Amino acid sequence: MTLTCKQLLQNHAQAWHEATVHPFLEQCKLGTIHPRQFNTWLVQDYLFVIDLTRMVGRLLAIAPSHHFQ
């Protein structure tokens, strides 16, 4: 069974709202966020991406080739 984005949004409207509506995101959108607050997020996001990349690399290194399809 394949779900479309529309179906996912309909079935999980509350989760989507909670994930996408937040004062931080609104301030980013409006350009009213304090630079210090944005820079803190940016550093945290950078650290997350570095560790995520390393984790994915480790998983790919041990994954069987036939799982790549």
mmCIF file as Biopython writes it, N, C-alpha, C and O atoms, coordinates in Angstrom:
data_model
#
loop_
_atom_site.group_PDB
_atom_site.id
_atom_site.type_symbol
_atom_site.label_atom_id
_atom_site.label_alt_id
_atom_site.label_comp_id
_atom_site.label_asym_id
_atom_site.label_entity_id
_atom_site.label_seq_id
_atom_site.pdbx_PDB_ins_code
_atom_site.Cartn_x
_atom_site.Cartn_y
_atom_site.Cartn_z
_atom_site.occupancy
_atom_site.B_iso_or_equiv
_atom_site.auth_seq_id
_atom_site.auth_asym_id
_atom_site.pdbx_PDB_model_num
ATOM 1   N N  . MET A ? 1  ? 0.840  -1.178 0.000  1.0 0.0 1  A 1 
ATOM 2   C CA . MET A ? 1  ? 0.000  0.000  0.000  1.0 0.0 1  A 1 
ATOM 3   C C  . MET A ? 1  ? 0.883  1.238  0.000  1.0 0.0 1  A 1 
ATOM 4   O O  . MET A ? 1  ? 1.815  1.345  0.797  1.0 0.0 1  A 1 
ATOM 5   N N  . THR A ? 2  ? 0.588  2.164  -0.889 1.0 0.0 2  A 1 
ATOM 6   C CA . THR A ? 2  ? 1.345  3.400  -0.982 1.0 0.0 2  A 1 
ATOM 7   C C  . THR A ? 2  ? 0.503  4.555  -0.460 1.0 0.0 2  A 1 
ATOM 8   O O  . THR A ? 2  ? -0.634 4.758  -0.887 1.0 0.0 2  A 1 
ATOM 9   N N  . LEU A ? 3  ? 1.077  5.303  0.467  1.0 0.0 3  A 1 
ATOM 10  C CA . LEU A ? 3  ? 0.393  6.479  0.990  1.0 0.0 3  A 1 
ATOM 11  C C  . LEU A ? 3  ? 0.892  7.718  0.269  1.0 0.0 3  A 1 
ATOM 12  O O  . LEU A ? 3  ? 2.078  7.838  -0.039 1.0 0.0 3  A 1 
ATOM 13  N N  . THR A ? 4  ? -0.013 8.625  0.008  1.0 0.0 4  A 1 
ATOM 14  C CA . THR A ? 4  ? 0.380  9.888  -0.597 1.0 0.0 4  A 1 
ATOM 15  C C  . THR A ? 4  ? 0.618  10.909 0.513  1.0 0.0 4  A 1 
ATOM 16  O O  . THR A ? 4  ? 0.211  10.706 1.657  1.0 0.0 4  A 1 
ATOM 17  N N  . CYS A ? 5  ? 1.270  11.986 0.166  1.0 0.0 5  A 1 
ATOM 18  C CA . CYS A ? 5  ? 1.497  13.059 1.140  1.0 0.0 5  A 1 
ATOM 19  C C  . CYS A ? 5  ? 0.157  13.573 1.670  1.0 0.0 5  A 1 
ATOM 20  O O  . CYS A ? 5  ? 0.012  13.842 2.863  1.0 0.0 5  A 1 
ATOM 21  N N  . LYS A ? 6  ? -0.805 13.704 0.781  1.0 0.0 6  A 1 
ATOM 22  C CA . LYS A ? 6  ? -2.121 14.196 1.181  1.0 0.0 6  A 1 
ATOM 23  C C  . LYS A ? 6  ? -2.748 13.278 2.236  1.0 0.0 6  A 1 
ATOM 24  O O  . LYS A ? 6  ? -3.316 13.751 3.220  1.0 0.0 6  A 1 
ATOM 25  N N  . GLN A ? 7  ? -2.638 11.969 2.022  1.0 0.0 7  A 1 
ATOM 26  C CA . GLN A ? 7  ? -3.193 11.017 2.985  1.0 0.0 7  A 1 
ATOM 27  C C  . GLN A ? 7  ? -2.460 11.095 4.317  1.0 0.0 7  A 1 
ATOM 28  O O  . GLN A ? 7  ? -3.081 11.050 5.379  1.0 0.0 7  A 1 
ATOM 29  N N  . LEU A ? 8  ? -1.139 11.213 4.258  1.0 0.0 8  A 1 
ATOM 30  C CA . LEU A ? 8  ? -0.375 11.315 5.498  1.0 0.0 8  A 1 
ATOM 31  C C  . LEU A ? 8  ? -0.762 12.564 6.282  1.0 0.0 8  A 1 
ATOM 32  O O  . LEU A ? 8  ? -0.908 12.520 7.504  1.0 0.0 8  A 1 
ATOM 33  N N  . LEU A ? 9  ? -0.926 13.679 5.568  1.0 0.0 9  A 1 
ATOM 34  C CA . LEU A ? 9  ? -1.320 14.917 6.239  1.0 0.0 9  A 1 
ATOM 35  C C  . LEU A ? 9  ? -2.718 14.800 6.841  1.0 0.0 9  A 1 
ATOM 36  O O  . LEU A ? 9  ? -2.966 15.297 7.939  1.0 0.0 9  A 1 
ATOM 37  N N  . GLN A ? 10 ? -3.622 14.150 6.131  1.0 0.0 10 A 1 
ATOM 38  C CA . GLN A ? 10 ? -4.976 13.969 6.651  1.0 0.0 10 A 1 
ATOM 39  C C  . GLN A ? 10 ? -4.981 13.035 7.858  1.0 0.0 10 A 1 
ATOM 40  O O  . GLN A ? 10 ? -5.673 13.291 8.844  1.0 0.0 10 A 1 
ATOM 41  N N  . ASN A ? 11 ? -4.215 11.963 7.779  1.0 0.0 11 A 1 
ATOM 42  C CA . ASN A ? 11 ? -4.207 10.960 8.852  1.0 0.0 11 A 1 
ATOM 43  C C  . ASN A ? 11 ? -3.436 11.413 10.086 1.0 0.0 11 A 1 
ATOM 44  O O  . ASN A ? 11 ? -3.676 10.927 11.191 1.0 0.0 11 A 1 
ATOM 45  N N  . HIS A ? 12 ? -2.517 12.340 9.893  1.0 0.0 12 A 1 
ATOM 46  C CA . HIS A ? 12 ? -1.649 12.757 11.005 1.0 0.0 12 A 1 
ATOM 47  C C  . HIS A ? 12 ? -1.557 14.274 11.092 1.0 0.0 12 A 1 
ATOM 48  O O  . HIS A ? 12 ? -0.471 14.834 11.245 1.0 0.0 12 A 1 
ATOM 49  N N  . ALA A ? 13 ? -2.702 14.928 10.992 1.0 0.0 13 A 1 
ATOM 50  C CA . ALA A ? 13 ? -2.742 16.391 10.974 1.0 0.0 13 A 1 
ATOM 51  C C  . ALA A ? 13 ? -2.142 16.994 12.242 1.0 0.0 13 A 1 
ATOM 52  O O  . ALA A ? 13 ? -1.397 17.970 12.166 1.0 0.0 13 A 1 
ATOM 53  N N  . GLN A ? 14 ? -2.452 16.434 13.384 1.0 0.0 14 A 1 
ATOM 54  C CA . GLN A ? 14 ? -1.942 16.982 14.651 1.0 0.0 14 A 1 
ATOM 55  C C  . GLN A ? 14 ? -0.422 16.846 14.732 1.0 0.0 14 A 1 
ATOM 56  O O  . GLN A ? 14 ? 0.259  17.790 15.133 1.0 0.0 14 A 1 
ATOM 57  N N  . ALA A ? 15 ? 0.110  15.706 14.364 1.0 0.0 15 A 1 
ATOM 58  C CA . ALA A ? 15 ? 1.565  15.499 14.395 1.0 0.0 15 A 1 
ATOM 59  C C  . ALA A ? 15 ? 2.255  16.460 13.430 1.0 0.0 15 A 1 
ATOM 60  O O  . ALA A ? 15 ? 3.305  17.015 13.752 1.0 0.0 15 A 1 
ATOM 61  N N  . TRP A ? 16 ? 1.671  16.657 12.253 1.0 0.0 16 A 1 
ATOM 62  C CA . TRP A ? 16 ? 2.253  17.586 11.282 1.0 0.0 16 A 1 
ATOM 63  C C  . TRP A ? 16 ? 2.266  19.000 11.844 1.0 0.0 16 A 1 
ATOM 64  O O  . TRP A ? 16 ? 3.261  19.717 11.728 1.0 0.0 16 A 1 
ATOM 65  N N  . HIS A ? 17 ? 1.160  19.390 12.448 1.0 0.0 17 A 1 
ATOM 66  C CA . HIS A ? 17 ? 1.059  20.728 13.036 1.0 0.0 17 A 1 
ATOM 67  C C  . HIS A ? 17 ? 2.125  20.917 14.128 1.0 0.0 17 A 1 
ATOM 68  O O  . HIS A ? 17 ? 2.811  21.939 14.164 1.0 0.0 17 A 1 
ATOM 69  N N  . GLU A ? 18 ? 2.253  19.938 15.001 1.0 0.0 18 A 1 
ATOM 70  C CA . GLU A ? 18 ? 3.225  20.035 16.095 1.0 0.0 18 A 1 
ATOM 71  C C  . GLU A ? 18 ? 4.657  20.094 15.578 1.0 0.0 18 A 1 
ATOM 72  O O  . GLU A ? 18 ? 5.518  20.718 16.200 1.0 0.0 18 A 1 
ATOM 73  N N  . ALA A ? 19 ? 4.915  19.448 14.443 1.0 0.0 19 A 1 
ATOM 74  C CA . ALA A ? 19 ? 6.270  19.419 13.891 1.0 0.0 19 A 1 
ATOM 75  C C  . ALA A ? 19 ? 6.599  20.660 13.085 1.0 0.0 19 A 1 
ATOM 76  O O  . ALA A ? 19 ? 7.774  20.973 12.888 1.0 0.0 19 A 1 
ATOM 77  N N  . THR A ? 20 ? 5.586  21.374 12.617 1.0 0.0 20 A 1 
ATOM 78  C CA . THR A ? 20 ? 5.864  22.485 11.699 1.0 0.0 20 A 1 
ATOM 79  C C  . THR A ? 20 ? 5.440  23.855 12.203 1.0 0.0 20 A 1 
ATOM 80  O O  . THR A ? 20 ? 5.784  24.868 11.594 1.0 0.0 20 A 1 
ATOM 81  N N  . VAL A ? 21 ? 4.705  23.906 13.297 1.0 0.0 21 A 1 
ATOM 82  C CA . VAL A ? 21 ? 4.270  25.196 13.838 1.0 0.0 21 A 1 
ATOM 83  C C  . VAL A ? 21 ? 4.926  25.383 15.207 1.0 0.0 21 A 1 
ATOM 84  O O  . VAL A ? 21 ? 4.600  24.686 16.168 1.0 0.0 21 A 1 
ATOM 85  N N  . HIS A ? 22 ? 5.845  26.327 15.274 1.0 0.0 22 A 1 
ATOM 86  C CA . HIS A ? 22 ? 6.600  26.576 16.503 1.0 0.0 22 A 1 
ATOM 87  C C  . HIS A ? 22 ? 7.084  28.020 16.461 1.0 0.0 22 A 1 
ATOM 88  O O  . HIS A ? 22 ? 7.388  28.536 15.385 1.0 0.0 22 A 1 
ATOM 89  N N  . PRO A ? 23 ? 7.160  28.680 17.618 1.0 0.0 23 A 1 
ATOM 90  C CA . PRO A ? 23 ? 7.635  30.068 17.629 1.0 0.0 23 A 1 
ATOM 91  C C  . PRO A ? 23 ? 8.997  30.249 16.951 1.0 0.0 23 A 1 
ATOM 92  O O  . PRO A ? 23 ? 9.213  31.248 16.265 1.0 0.0 23 A 1 
ATOM 93  N N  . PHE A ? 24 ? 9.907  29.306 17.131 1.0 0.0 24 A 1 
ATOM 94  C CA . PHE A ? 24 ? 11.225 29.399 16.497 1.0 0.0 24 A 1 
ATOM 95  C C  . PHE A ? 24 ? 11.083 29.458 14.981 1.0 0.0 24 A 1 
ATOM 96  O O  . PHE A ? 24 ? 11.706 30.295 14.328 1.0 0.0 24 A 1 
ATOM 97  N N  . LEU A ? 25 ? 10.267 28.570 14.424 1.0 0.0 25 A 1 
ATOM 98  C CA . LEU A ? 25 ? 10.072 28.542 12.972 1.0 0.0 25 A 1 
ATOM 99  C C  . LEU A ? 25 ? 9.368  29.802 12.480 1.0 0.0 25 A 1 
ATOM 100 O O  . LEU A ? 25 ? 9.707  30.336 11.424 1.0 0.0 25 A 1 
ATOM 101 N N  . GLU A ? 26 ? 8.398  30.269 13.242 1.0 0.0 26 A 1 
ATOM 102 C CA . GLU A ? 26 ? 7.692  31.500 12.861 1.0 0.0 26 A 1 
ATOM 103 C C  . GLU A ? 26 ? 8.649  32.690 12.855 1.0 0.0 26 A 1 
ATOM 104 O O  . GLU A ? 26 ? 8.602  33.522 11.949 1.0 0.0 26 A 1 
ATOM 105 N N  . GLN A ? 27 ? 9.516  32.772 13.864 1.0 0.0 27 A 1 
ATOM 106 C CA . GLN A ? 27 ? 10.484 33.869 13.924 1.0 0.0 27 A 1 
ATOM 107 C C  . GLN A ? 27 ? 11.473 33.789 12.763 1.0 0.0 27 A 1 
ATOM 108 O O  . GLN A ? 27 ? 11.863 34.816 12.208 1.0 0.0 27 A 1 
ATOM 109 N N  . CYS A ? 28 ? 11.874 32.587 12.397 1.0 0.0 28 A 1 
ATOM 110 C CA . CYS A ? 28 ? 12.760 32.427 11.233 1.0 0.0 28 A 1 
ATOM 111 C C  . CYS A ? 28 ? 12.052 32.924 9.974  1.0 0.0 28 A 1 
ATOM 112 O O  . CYS A ? 28 ? 12.628 33.663 9.175  1.0 0.0 28 A 1 
ATOM 113 N N  . LYS A ? 29 ? 10.807 32.512 9.813  1.0 0.0 29 A 1 
ATOM 114 C CA . LYS A ? 29 ? 10.031 32.885 8.632  1.0 0.0 29 A 1 
ATOM 115 C C  . LYS A ? 29 ? 9.855  34.402 8.541  1.0 0.0 29 A 1 
ATOM 116 O O  . LYS A ? 29 ? 9.948  34.982 7.459  1.0 0.0 29 A 1 
ATOM 117 N N  . LEU A ? 30 ? 9.602  35.034 9.683  1.0 0.0 30 A 1 
ATOM 118 C CA . LEU A ? 30 ? 9.358  36.475 9.701  1.0 0.0 30 A 1 
ATOM 119 C C  . LEU A ? 30 ? 10.640 37.308 9.746  1.0 0.0 30 A 1 
ATOM 120 O O  . LEU A ? 30 ? 10.606 38.525 9.559  1.0 0.0 30 A 1 
ATOM 121 N N  . GLY A ? 31 ? 11.774 36.640 9.995  1.0 0.0 31 A 1 
ATOM 122 C CA . GLY A ? 31 ? 13.040 37.367 10.091 1.0 0.0 31 A 1 
ATOM 123 C C  . GLY A ? 31 ? 13.189 38.125 11.397 1.0 0.0 31 A 1 
ATOM 124 O O  . GLY A ? 31 ? 13.955 39.085 11.479 1.0 0.0 31 A 1 
ATOM 125 N N  . THR A ? 32 ? 12.459 37.696 12.419 1.0 0.0 32 A 1 
ATOM 126 C CA . THR A ? 32 ? 12.500 38.390 13.709 1.0 0.0 32 A 1 
ATOM 127 C C  . THR A ? 32 ? 13.293 37.630 14.773 1.0 0.0 32 A 1 
ATOM 128 O O  . THR A ? 32 ? 13.361 38.061 15.924 1.0 0.0 32 A 1 
ATOM 129 N N  . ILE A ? 33 ? 13.881 36.517 14.393 1.0 0.0 33 A 1 
ATOM 130 C CA . ILE A ? 33 ? 14.635 35.718 15.363 1.0 0.0 33 A 1 
ATOM 131 C C  . ILE A ? 33 ? 15.914 36.454 15.748 1.0 0.0 33 A 1 
ATOM 132 O O  . ILE A ? 33 ? 16.535 37.113 14.914 1.0 0.0 33 A 1 
ATOM 133 N N  . HIS A ? 34 ? 16.298 36.337 16.999 1.0 0.0 34 A 1 
ATOM 134 C CA . HIS A ? 34 ? 17.538 36.959 17.461 1.0 0.0 34 A 1 
ATOM 135 C C  . HIS A ? 34 ? 18.722 36.177 16.898 1.0 0.0 34 A 1 
ATOM 136 O O  . HIS A ? 34 ? 18.722 34.946 16.940 1.0 0.0 34 A 1 
ATOM 137 N N  . PRO A ? 35 ? 19.714 36.862 16.380 1.0 0.0 35 A 1 
ATOM 138 C CA . PRO A ? 35 ? 20.871 36.170 15.788 1.0 0.0 35 A 1 
ATOM 139 C C  . PRO A ? 35 ? 21.512 35.164 16.740 1.0 0.0 35 A 1 
ATOM 140 O O  . PRO A ? 35 ? 21.941 34.095 16.305 1.0 0.0 35 A 1 
ATOM 141 N N  . ARG A ? 36 ? 21.584 35.485 18.019 1.0 0.0 36 A 1 
ATOM 142 C CA . ARG A ? 36 ? 22.203 34.560 18.980 1.0 0.0 36 A 1 
ATOM 143 C C  . ARG A ? 36 ? 21.407 33.259 19.079 1.0 0.0 36 A 1 
ATOM 144 O O  . ARG A ? 36 ? 21.980 32.172 19.157 1.0 0.0 36 A 1 
ATOM 145 N N  . GLN A ? 37 ? 20.084 33.386 19.076 1.0 0.0 37 A 1 
ATOM 146 C CA . GLN A ? 37 ? 19.228 32.200 19.140 1.0 0.0 37 A 1 
ATOM 147 C C  . GLN A ? 37 ? 19.392 31.353 17.875 1.0 0.0 37 A 1 
ATOM 148 O O  . GLN A ? 37 ? 19.490 30.128 17.955 1.0 0.0 37 A 1 
ATOM 149 N N  . PHE A ? 38 ? 19.423 31.995 16.726 1.0 0.0 38 A 1 
ATOM 150 C CA . PHE A ? 38 ? 19.592 31.257 15.472 1.0 0.0 38 A 1 
ATOM 151 C C  . PHE A ? 38 ? 20.965 30.593 15.422 1.0 0.0 38 A 1 
ATOM 152 O O  . PHE A ? 38 ? 21.078 29.443 14.997 1.0 0.0 38 A 1 
ATOM 153 N N  . ASN A ? 39 ? 21.999 31.296 15.846 1.0 0.0 39 A 1 
ATOM 154 C CA . ASN A ? 39 ? 23.351 30.732 15.826 1.0 0.0 39 A 1 
ATOM 155 C C  . ASN A ? 39 ? 23.472 29.528 16.749 1.0 0.0 39 A 1 
ATOM 156 O O  . ASN A ? 39 ? 24.185 28.576 16.433 1.0 0.0 39 A 1 
ATOM 157 N N  . THR A ? 40 ? 22.782 29.560 17.888 1.0 0.0 40 A 1 
ATOM 158 C CA . THR A ? 40 ? 22.776 28.402 18.795 1.0 0.0 40 A 1 
ATOM 159 C C  . THR A ? 40 ? 22.166 27.197 18.095 1.0 0.0 40 A 1 
ATOM 160 O O  . THR A ? 40 ? 22.710 26.094 18.153 1.0 0.0 40 A 1 
ATOM 161 N N  . TRP A ? 41 ? 21.034 27.412 17.434 1.0 0.0 41 A 1 
ATOM 162 C CA . TRP A ? 41 ? 20.398 26.322 16.692 1.0 0.0 41 A 1 
ATOM 163 C C  . TRP A ? 41 ? 21.321 25.812 15.589 1.0 0.0 41 A 1 
ATOM 164 O O  . TRP A ? 41 ? 21.441 24.605 15.380 1.0 0.0 41 A 1 
ATOM 165 N N  . LEU A ? 42 ? 21.970 26.737 14.887 1.0 0.0 42 A 1 
ATOM 166 C CA . LEU A ? 42 ? 22.828 26.356 13.763 1.0 0.0 42 A 1 
ATOM 167 C C  . LEU A ? 42 ? 23.985 25.472 14.226 1.0 0.0 42 A 1 
ATOM 168 O O  . LEU A ? 42 ? 24.319 24.492 13.561 1.0 0.0 42 A 1 
ATOM 169 N N  . VAL A ? 43 ? 24.592 25.808 15.348 1.0 0.0 43 A 1 
ATOM 170 C CA . VAL A ? 43 ? 25.686 24.981 15.885 1.0 0.0 43 A 1 
ATOM 171 C C  . VAL A ? 43 ? 25.158 23.603 16.271 1.0 0.0 43 A 1 
ATOM 172 O O  . VAL A ? 43 ? 25.790 22.592 15.965 1.0 0.0 43 A 1 
ATOM 173 N N  . GLN A ? 44 ? 24.005 23.551 16.940 1.0 0.0 44 A 1 
ATOM 174 C CA . GLN A ? 44 ? 23.428 22.262 17.331 1.0 0.0 44 A 1 
ATOM 175 C C  . GLN A ? 44 ? 23.082 21.416 16.109 1.0 0.0 44 A 1 
ATOM 176 O O  . GLN A ? 44 ? 23.307 20.206 16.103 1.0 0.0 44 A 1 
ATOM 177 N N  . ASP A ? 45 ? 22.541 22.047 15.088 1.0 0.0 45 A 1 
ATOM 178 C CA . ASP A ? 45 ? 22.188 21.329 13.866 1.0 0.0 45 A 1 
ATOM 179 C C  . ASP A ? 45 ? 23.442 20.793 13.177 1.0 0.0 45 A 1 
ATOM 180 O O  . ASP A ? 45 ? 23.446 19.667 12.679 1.0 0.0 45 A 1 
ATOM 181 N N  . TYR A ? 46 ? 24.491 21.590 13.149 1.0 0.0 46 A 1 
ATOM 182 C CA . TYR A ? 46 ? 25.758 21.159 12.551 1.0 0.0 46 A 1 
ATOM 183 C C  . TYR A ? 46 ? 26.274 19.899 13.264 1.0 0.0 46 A 1 
ATOM 184 O O  . TYR A ? 46 ? 26.669 18.933 12.612 1.0 0.0 46 A 1 
ATOM 185 N N  . LEU A ? 47 ? 26.266 19.916 14.589 1.0 0.0 47 A 1 
ATOM 186 C CA . LEU A ? 47 ? 26.742 18.754 15.354 1.0 0.0 47 A 1 
ATOM 187 C C  . LEU A ? 47 ? 25.869 17.526 15.083 1.0 0.0 47 A 1 
ATOM 188 O O  . LEU A ? 47 ? 26.379 16.411 14.970 1.0 0.0 47 A 1 
ATOM 189 N N  . PHE A ? 48 ? 24.561 17.734 14.980 1.0 0.0 48 A 1 
ATOM 190 C CA . PHE A ? 48 ? 23.654 16.634 14.674 1.0 0.0 48 A 1 
ATOM 191 C C  . PHE A ? 48 ? 23.968 16.032 13.307 1.0 0.0 48 A 1 
ATOM 192 O O  . PHE A ? 48 ? 24.034 14.811 13.163 1.0 0.0 48 A 1 
ATOM 193 N N  . VAL A ? 49 ? 24.161 16.888 12.309 1.0 0.0 49 A 1 
ATOM 194 C CA . VAL A ? 49 ? 24.420 16.413 10.946 1.0 0.0 49 A 1 
ATOM 195 C C  . VAL A ? 49 ? 25.739 15.645 10.879 1.0 0.0 49 A 1 
ATOM 196 O O  . VAL A ? 49 ? 25.826 14.625 10.197 1.0 0.0 49 A 1 
ATOM 197 N N  . ILE A ? 50 ? 26.761 16.127 11.580 1.0 0.0 50 A 1 
ATOM 198 C CA . ILE A ? 50 ? 28.050 15.416 11.599 1.0 0.0 50 A 1 
ATOM 199 C C  . ILE A ? 50 ? 27.859 14.011 12.161 1.0 0.0 50 A 1 
ATOM 200 O O  . ILE A ? 50 ? 28.313 13.038 11.559 1.0 0.0 50 A 1 
ATOM 201 N N  . ASP A ? 51 ? 27.194 13.896 13.306 1.0 0.0 51 A 1 
ATOM 202 C CA . ASP A ? 51 ? 26.999 12.577 13.909 1.0 0.0 51 A 1 
ATOM 203 C C  . ASP A ? 51 ? 26.069 11.699 13.082 1.0 0.0 51 A 1 
ATOM 204 O O  . ASP A ? 51 ? 26.291 10.494 12.975 1.0 0.0 51 A 1 
ATOM 205 N N  . LEU A ? 52 ? 25.027 12.291 12.496 1.0 0.0 52 A 1 
ATOM 206 C CA . LEU A ? 52 ? 24.126 11.517 11.642 1.0 0.0 52 A 1 
ATOM 207 C C  . LEU A ? 52 ? 24.882 10.949 10.446 1.0 0.0 52 A 1 
ATOM 208 O O  . LEU A ? 52 ? 24.695 9.785  10.090 1.0 0.0 52 A 1 
ATOM 209 N N  . THR A ? 53 ? 25.728 11.755 9.829  1.0 0.0 53 A 1 
ATOM 210 C CA . THR A ? 53 ? 26.511 11.304 8.679  1.0 0.0 53 A 1 
ATOM 211 C C  . THR A ? 53 ? 27.420 10.147 9.063  1.0 0.0 53 A 1 
ATOM 212 O O  . THR A ? 53 ? 27.542 9.173  8.321  1.0 0.0 53 A 1 
ATOM 213 N N  . ARG A ? 54 ? 28.053 10.256 10.215 1.0 0.0 54 A 1 
ATOM 214 C CA . ARG A ? 54 ? 28.928 9.165  10.679 1.0 0.0 54 A 1 
ATOM 215 C C  . ARG A ? 54 ? 28.134 7.888  10.937 1.0 0.0 54 A 1 
ATOM 216 O O  . ARG A ? 54 ? 28.581 6.791  10.602 1.0 0.0 54 A 1 
ATOM 217 N N  . MET A ? 55 ? 26.945 8.039  11.540 1.0 0.0 55 A 1 
ATOM 218 C CA . MET A ? 55 ? 26.127 6.868  11.829 1.0 0.0 55 A 1 
ATOM 219 C C  . MET A ? 55 ? 25.686 6.190  10.534 1.0 0.0 55 A 1 
ATOM 220 O O  . MET A ? 55 ? 25.748 4.966  10.420 1.0 0.0 55 A 1 
ATOM 221 N N  . VAL A ? 56 ? 25.244 6.979  9.567  1.0 0.0 56 A 1 
ATOM 222 C CA . VAL A ? 56 ? 24.812 6.401  8.290  1.0 0.0 56 A 1 
ATOM 223 C C  . VAL A ? 56 ? 25.984 5.714  7.600  1.0 0.0 56 A 1 
ATOM 224 O O  . VAL A ? 56 ? 25.815 4.655  6.997  1.0 0.0 56 A 1 
ATOM 225 N N  . GLY A ? 57 ? 27.161 6.304  7.684  1.0 0.0 57 A 1 
ATOM 226 C CA . GLY A ? 57 ? 28.353 5.678  7.106  1.0 0.0 57 A 1 
ATOM 227 C C  . GLY A ? 57 ? 28.640 4.326  7.735  1.0 0.0 57 A 1 
ATOM 228 O O  . GLY A ? 57 ? 28.983 3.369  7.041  1.0 0.0 57 A 1 
ATOM 229 N N  . ARG A ? 58 ? 28.498 4.251  9.057  1.0 0.0 58 A 1 
ATOM 230 C CA . ARG A ? 58 ? 28.726 2.975  9.746  1.0 0.0 58 A 1 
ATOM 231 C C  . ARG A ? 58 ? 27.700 1.925  9.321  1.0 0.0 58 A 1 
ATOM 232 O O  . ARG A ? 58 ? 28.037 0.761  9.105  1.0 0.0 58 A 1 
ATOM 233 N N  . LEU A ? 59 ? 26.447 2.356  9.206  1.0 0.0 59 A 1 
ATOM 234 C CA . LEU A ? 59 ? 25.403 1.416  8.785  1.0 0.0 59 A 1 
ATOM 235 C C  . LEU A ? 59 ? 25.640 0.917  7.367  1.0 0.0 59 A 1 
ATOM 236 O O  . LEU A ? 59 ? 25.502 -0.274 7.089  1.0 0.0 59 A 1 
ATOM 237 N N  . LEU A ? 60 ? 25.996 1.828  6.476  1.0 0.0 60 A 1 
ATOM 238 C CA . LEU A ? 60 ? 26.255 1.424  5.096  1.0 0.0 60 A 1 
ATOM 239 C C  . LEU A ? 60 ? 27.458 0.489  5.001  1.0 0.0 60 A 1 
ATOM 240 O O  . LEU A ? 60 ? 27.479 -0.410 4.160  1.0 0.0 60 A 1 
ATOM 241 N N  . ALA A ? 61 ? 28.448 0.693  5.848  1.0 0.0 61 A 1 
ATOM 242 C CA . ALA A ? 61 ? 29.651 -0.142 5.814  1.0 0.0 61 A 1 
ATOM 243 C C  . ALA A ? 61 ? 29.350 -1.590 6.180  1.0 0.0 61 A 1 
ATOM 244 O O  . ALA A ? 61 ? 30.022 -2.501 5.696  1.0 0.0 61 A 1 
ATOM 245 N N  . ILE A ? 62 ? 28.352 -1.813 7.024  1.0 0.0 62 A 1 
ATOM 246 C CA . ILE A ? 62 ? 28.064 -3.188 7.460  1.0 0.0 62 A 1 
ATOM 247 C C  . ILE A ? 62 ? 26.821 -3.777 6.787  1.0 0.0 62 A 1 
ATOM 248 O O  . ILE A ? 62 ? 26.527 -4.960 6.966  1.0 0.0 62 A 1 
ATOM 249 N N  . ALA A ? 63 ? 26.097 -2.977 6.024  1.0 0.0 63 A 1 
ATOM 250 C CA . ALA A ? 63 ? 24.878 -3.463 5.369  1.0 0.0 63 A 1 
ATOM 251 C C  . ALA A ? 63 ? 25.222 -4.387 4.205  1.0 0.0 63 A 1 
ATOM 252 O O  . ALA A ? 63 ? 26.161 -4.121 3.454  1.0 0.0 63 A 1 
ATOM 253 N N  . PRO A ? 64 ? 24.473 -5.461 4.056  1.0 0.0 64 A 1 
ATOM 254 C CA . PRO A ? 64 ? 24.689 -6.351 2.907  1.0 0.0 64 A 1 
ATOM 255 C C  . PRO A ? 64 ? 24.409 -5.604 1.599  1.0 0.0 64 A 1 
ATOM 256 O O  . PRO A ? 64 ? 23.485 -4.795 1.519  1.0 0.0 64 A 1 
ATOM 257 N N  . SER A ? 65 ? 25.211 -5.885 0.592  1.0 0.0 65 A 1 
ATOM 258 C CA . SER A ? 65 ? 25.071 -5.188 -0.706 1.0 0.0 65 A 1 
ATOM 259 C C  . SER A ? 65 ? 23.680 -5.342 -1.302 1.0 0.0 65 A 1 
ATOM 260 O O  . SER A ? 65 ? 23.174 -4.422 -1.944 1.0 0.0 65 A 1 
ATOM 261 N N  . HIS A ? 66 ? 23.062 -6.493 -1.096 1.0 0.0 66 A 1 
ATOM 262 C CA . HIS A ? 66 ? 21.751 -6.700 -1.718 1.0 0.0 66 A 1 
ATOM 263 C C  . HIS A ? 66 ? 20.665 -5.819 -1.085 1.0 0.0 66 A 1 
ATOM 264 O O  . HIS A ? 66 ? 19.558 -5.733 -1.615 1.0 0.0 66 A 1 
ATOM 265 N N  . HIS A ? 67 ? 20.967 -5.174 0.027  1.0 0.0 67 A 1 
ATOM 266 C CA . HIS A ? 67 ? 20.014 -4.245 0.632  1.0 0.0 67 A 1 
ATOM 267 C C  . HIS A ? 67 ? 20.068 -2.866 0.005  1.0 0.0 67 A 1 
ATOM 268 O O  . HIS A ? 67 ? 19.226 -2.022 0.311  1.0 0.0 67 A 1 
ATOM 269 N N  . PHE A ? 68 ? 21.026 -2.620 -0.854 1.0 0.0 68 A 1 
ATOM 270 C CA . PHE A ? 68 ? 21.185 -1.313 -1.487 1.0 0.0 68 A 1 
ATOM 271 C C  . PHE A ? 68 ? 20.190 -1.077 -2.615 1.0 0.0 68 A 1 
ATOM 272 O O  . PHE A ? 68 ? 20.059 0.046  -3.102 1.0 0.0 68 A 1 
ATOM 273 N N  . GLN A ? 69 ? 19.501 -2.109 -3.026 1.0 0.0 69 A 1 
ATOM 274 C CA . GLN A ? 69 ? 18.599 -1.974 -4.174 1.0 0.0 69 A 1 
ATOM 275 C C  . GLN A ? 69 ? 17.307 -1.302 -3.797 1.0 0.0 69 A 1 
ATOM 276 O O  . GLN A ? 69 ? 16.438 -1.113 -4.648 1.0 0.0 69 A 1 
#
